[in-house]
Amino acid sequence: MNDIQMTFREFYLYVIIFGAILGALLGLIPLILGRRKNKARLGVYGLLASIVSGAIAPILAIIVVAIFSWVIVKKESAPVGSGDETSGPASE
């Protein structure tokens, strides 16, 4: 029976491909969160960063997803022109 042999180059290529796929799957979390919180741009950046970090190191994709999800949830989005008009020196 023939043994299957794999070079280090092939092994690294498979790890990079697996990491990128894992990053893409995990990157769907900030993408969906961003679209629901009206922060689609942050969601897309989270997806792209997750794919790249997953290709570098698969465990890094989990950290990137957690950070982007936290930023999306915590960042308050102020509507345009929603300044507090009642406070200030002119409203006394």
Secondary structure, DSSP 8 states (H G I E B T S, - for coil): -------HHHHHHHHHHHHHHHHHHHHHHHHHHHHHTT-HHHHHHHHHHHHHHHHH-HHHHHHHHHHHHHHHHHS----TT---TTSSGGG-
